[in-house]
Amino acid sequence: MSVSVVSNIFLALSAVCYLVSGILIIRRLSAPQAGGALPLRLITFVAFAIQGVGLAMLFGNDQPAQFGWALALSITVFLSVAVFLVESFMRKVSGLMGVFLLLSAAFSAMPVIFPGHTADAAIWTPVFRLHLLLAFCASGFILIAVVQAVLLVLVERQLKNPLAASRNTGLIASMPDLLAMERILYRIVCLGFLCLTVLVVLAIVLNYQQHGTLLVVSHRFLMTLVSWAVFAVLMYGRYMRGWRGRKALTWFWIGSGALAVAGFVYAVLRAAML
């Protein structure tokens, strides 16, 4: 049995566990007496560990793996579950975990259905795998932050609506308070920014090794630099100047948009021209 087949089995099993955990969390939100949080964390951790083994088999194997947008989504799911598992031990994030785990059930096994393209054996080096993993992690953390930012806006709107706030029911009502959600958001953005920083430095080093110059001008690299600069300003403003609310979110949306252009939009346009 090949490594890719075994990896797909692990990813499929993780999807089933995520689905079970997500359904149980949603049931617990509607009926708090349904059970404690510890069994739900345990099921989620088992799914997380199984998916981690499946992904590690792909990137730790010298045999070129198949990768594409489905693998990027699966890695994003893995990162999101890691973030919310940690946060679940610090404060109430059951509503957030319910949302992400239901999405995780759908996205974690995507590489099984959409395997993508097999990498060229000549480029499947440890450095290339590190570069690819950093790119997936950076985009993954920012995508998680986008979902978190949308939920933050929804909670803020509910709090501004007296009628909706008085009901205090539903999935949105189960979210943490705004300050906690905002802290989670910018911690995720900070992780994405760190991955993006290492990715840019590694790209510069690789450009110098392969082309003898620090910068090779390309659409993707330029937009990545723009997004890095925007996130750098956001991190400075957030942690040095105390930016909050709409001002910080505006910089976040600009940086996320630039990163989306650098990655997903560029990939679509390139595929259309081939």
C-alpha positions in Angstrom: 0.0 0.0 0.0 1.5 3.4 -1.1 2.1 6.3 1.3 -0.5 8.4 -0.5 -3.2 5.8 0.0 -2.4 5.4 3.7 -2.4 9.2 4.1 -5.8 9.4 2.4 -7.2 6.9 4.9 -6.0 8.9 7.8 -7.5 12.1 6.3 -10.8 10.4 5.8 -10.9 9.1 9.3 -10.1 12.6 10.7 -13.0 14.0 8.7 -15.4 11.5 10.4 -14.1 12.4 13.8 -14.4 16.1 13.1 -18.0 15.6 12.0 -18.9 13.7 15.1 -17.3 16.3 17.4 -18.9 19.2 15.5 -22.4 17.7 15.8 -21.9 17.0 19.5 -20.7 20.6 20.1 -23.7 22.1 18.3 -26.0 19.8 20.3 -24.3 20.9 23.5 -24.9 24.5 22.6 -28.7 23.9 22.2 -28.8 21.7 25.3 -26.1 22.5 27.8 -27.1 19.5 30.0 -26.1 17.2 27.1 -22.6 16.7 28.5 -19.2 18.2 29.4 -16.6 19.8 27.3 -13.8 17.3 28.0 -15.1 14.4 25.9 -15.6 16.8 23.0 -12.0 18.1 23.3 -10.8 14.5 23.4 -12.6 13.5 20.1 -11.4 16.7 18.5 -7.8 16.0 19.6 -8.0 12.5 18.2 -9.2 13.8 14.9 -6.4 16.5 15.0 -3.8 13.8 15.7 -5.0 11.5 12.9 -5.0 14.4 10.4 -1.6 15.4 11.5 -0.2 11.9 10.8 -1.8 11.9 7.3 -0.3 15.3 6.4 3.1 14.4 7.9 3.2 11.3 5.7 2.8 13.5 2.6 5.4 16.1 3.5 7.9 13.8 5.2 8.1 11.4 2.3 10.9 11.8 -0.3 8.5 10.5 -2.9 6.8 13.5 -4.7 3.3 14.2 -3.4 0.2 15.5 -5.0 -0.7 18.9 -3.9 -3.2 21.7 -4.9 -6.0 23.8 -3.4 -7.5 20.8 -1.6 -4.3 20.1 0.3 -4.1 23.9 1.2 -7.6 23.7 2.6 -6.8 20.5 4.6 -3.7 22.2 6.1 -5.9 25.3 6.9 -8.3 23.0 8.8 -5.4 21.5 10.7 -4.1 24.9 11.7 -7.5 26.2 12.7 -8.2 23.2 14.9 -4.8 23.6 16.6 -5.6 27.3 17.4 -9.1 26.6 18.8 -8.0 23.5 20.8 -5.5 25.7 22.6 -8.0 28.5 23.1 -10.7 26.1 24.3 -8.6 25.5 27.4 -8.4 29.2 28.2 -11.9 30.5 27.6 -15.3 29.6 26.2 -15.0 29.1 22.4 -17.5 26.3 21.9 -19.4 28.3 19.3 -16.3 28.9 17.3 -15.2 25.3 17.5 -18.6 24.1 16.4 -18.4 26.3 13.3 -14.8 25.2 12.4 -15.3 21.5 13.1 -18.2 21.3 10.8 -16.1 23.0 8.1 -13.2 20.7 9.1 -15.3 17.6 8.4 -15.8 18.8 4.8 -12.4 20.2 4.1 -9.9 17.9 5.9 -10.5 15.0 3.5 -10.6 17.2 0.3 -7.2 15.8 -0.9 -8.8 12.4 -1.1 -11.3 13.7 -3.6 -9.2 16.3 -5.3 -5.6 15.1 -5.1 -4.2 17.9 -7.3 -1.0 17.6 -9.4 2.0 15.5 -8.6 5.2 17.5 -8.0 8.2 17.1 -10.2 10.7 14.8 -8.5 13.5 17.2 -9.4 12.0 20.0 -7.3 10.6 17.9 -4.4 13.6 18.8 -2.2 13.5 19.5 1.6 13.8 23.3 0.9 10.9 23.2 -1.6 8.8 21.3 0.9 9.6 23.8 3.6 8.7 26.7 1.2 5.4 25.0 0.2 4.5 24.3 3.8 5.2 27.9 4.9 3.1 29.2 2.0 0.2 26.9 3.0 0.6 27.9 6.7 0.7 31.6 6.0 -2.4 31.5 3.7 -4.1 29.1 6.1 -3.7 31.3 9.2 -4.9 34.3 7.3 -7.9 32.4 6.0 -8.7 31.3 9.6 -8.4 35.0 10.6 -10.8 36.0 7.9 -13.5 33.6 9.2 -12.8 34.9 12.7 -13.1 38.5 11.6 -16.5 37.8 10.0 -17.7 36.1 13.2 -16.4 39.1 15.1 -18.4 41.5 12.9 -21.6 39.4 13.4 -21.2 39.3 17.1 -20.7 43.1 17.2 -23.8 43.7 15.1 -25.8 41.4 17.4 -24.7 43.4 20.4 -25.7 46.6 18.7 -29.2 45.2 18.1 -31.0 45.3 21.5 -33.7 42.9 20.4 -31.2 40.3 19.2 -29.0 40.7 22.2 -31.9 40.2 24.6 -32.6 36.8 23.2 -29.1 35.6 23.9 -29.7 32.3 21.9 -28.2 30.6 18.9 -24.7 30.0 17.7 -23.6 33.6 17.6 -24.8 34.2 21.1 -22.5 31.3 22.3 -19.4 33.1 21.0 -16.9 34.6 23.5 -17.0 38.3 24.3 -15.7 40.8 21.7 -12.4 41.4 23.5 -11.6 37.7 23.6 -12.6 37.2 20.0 -10.4 40.2 19.0 -7.4 38.8 20.9 -7.9 35.4 19.2 -8.1 37.2 15.8 -4.8 39.0 16.1 -3.0 36.1 17.6 -3.9 34.2 14.5 -2.8 37.1 12.3 0.5 37.2 14.2 1.1 33.6 13.5 0.3 34.1 9.8 2.6 37.1 9.7 5.5 35.1 11.2 5.0 32.4 8.6 4.8 35.0 5.9 8.0 36.7 7.1 10.0 33.4 7.0 8.5 32.6 3.6 9.6 36.0 2.2 13.1 35.6 3.6 13.3 32.0 2.2 12.1 33.2 -1.2 14.8 35.8 -1.3 17.5 33.3 -0.4 16.3 30.9 -3.0 16.2 33.7 -5.6 19.8 34.5 -4.9 20.9 30.9 -5.1 19.1 30.2 -8.3 19.3 33.5 -10.2 22.1 35.4 -8.5 19.8 38.3 -7.4 17.9 38.9 -4.2 14.7 39.9 -6.0 13.0 38.3 -9.0 10.1 40.6 -10.0 6.9 38.7 -10.4 3.2 39.4 -9.8 3.0 36.9 -7.0 6.1 38.0 -5.2 5.3 41.7 -5.4 1.8 41.2 -4.0 3.2 39.0 -1.3 5.6 41.8 -0.3 2.7 44.2 -0.3 0.6 42.0 2.0 3.7 41.5 4.3 4.1 45.2 4.5 0.5 45.8 5.3 0.5 43.1 8.0 3.7 44.6 9.4 2.0 47.9 9.8 -1.0 46.2 11.4 1.2 44.3 13.9 3.0 47.6 14.8 -0.3 49.4 15.2 -1.9 46.7 17.2 0.8 45.9 19.7 2.7 49.3 19.8 -0.1 51.8 19.3 -3.1 49.9 20.6 -5.2 49.8 17.4 -8.6 48.2 17.9 -11.9 48.0 16.2 -12.5 49.3 12.7 -9.1 50.8 12.1 -7.3 47.5 12.8 -9.8 45.6 10.8 -9.4 47.9 7.8 -5.6 47.1 7.7 -6.4 43.4 8.1 -8.8 43.3 5.2 -6.3 45.2 3.0 -3.5 42.7 3.8 -5.8 39.7 3.3 -6.9 41.1 0.0 -3.3 41.5 -1.2 -2.4 38.0 -0.1 -5.5 36.6 -1.9 -4.4 38.4 -5.1 -0.9 37.0 -4.6 -2.2 33.4 -4.3 -5.6 32.3 -5.3 -6.5 34.9 -7.9 -3.0 34.6 -9.5 -3.4 30.8 -9.7 -6.9 31.1 -11.3 -5.6 33.6 -13.9 -2.6 31.4 -14.7 -4.7 28.3 -15.1 -7.0 30.2 -17.5 -4.1 31.3 -19.7 -2.6 27.8 -20.0 
